[in-house]
Amino acid sequence: MSYIDIIDLNKRFGLQKVLKNFNMTVNKREFLTILGPSGCGKSTLLRCIAGFENIDSGEINIDNKSILN
């Protein structure tokens, strides 16, 4: 069973699309790294998961509970 599910996450700043239809599943006891060039959305993704950024659309579930409310 997955612990973190991100489904069709979309986030933009103005006209700039930062995350477009992003999907990811992380299972319990998995180790995950997020790699990519500067400006690709790594920090934005983590800020969305932590609840520091509002998302435009999609779902973020942790332990089968939505964190969007």
Steps between C-alpha positions, in 0.01 A plus 500: 500500500634843411574766760518810278292523182523801273249488218494741202653785700504836322661816631570825322636838593332752274530361147797277589401133541729354764337159551284354225299179556762374746445152645702321768450218748720442801458188713573472870866437577610620156789742463447764233718767347379775270759604245488749216638822366439839653147620438341163423258505798675296771453757776148583382406131521633473855326823601171365360539173692579692820194722448693825455374550143143469374466284192295587193361149450567137583519299820754447774423215740711396796405170662181501289390842633485814289719783626330764286247610761 
